[in-house]
Amino acid sequence: MTSAMREWRDATAPIDHAWEKLMSWRVPLMAAGGLLAMRGVRKPRATGRLFKRCLTGLMMYNRGKALYRATRGRNR
């Protein structure tokens, strides 16, 4: 029984760590979300464009990071 509990804790440790990290940023994230919601009510189209650009930038960053990792080990 104790080994199963230990395995469960080991398996869920990354999730718990991420949750604790998220909760440490709870107040700033709520403030940013509130400001974004206020902007969305006042200027919905501009907020949509801003969200789309941010999402595109995030996806480009992730693809660039993956490309860098893939080519880092190769000799040119």
C-alpha positions, 0 to 999 in steps of 0.5 A: 500500500505504501509503495503504491502511494509513493508511486502515485506521489512520484507520478503526480509530482510534476503536476503538483509542482506546476500547480504550486508555481501557478498558485504563487502567481495567482494574484498577478494572473488574476490582475492581468486577467481582469485588465484583459477582460476590461479591455475586451469589453471596451474594445473587443476587436482590438483585444481579439487581434492582440490575443491572436498576435500573442498566440502566434508569437507564442507558437513561433517561439515554441517552434523556434525552440523545438527547431533549435533543440533539433539542430543543436546536436547536428554538425554543420 
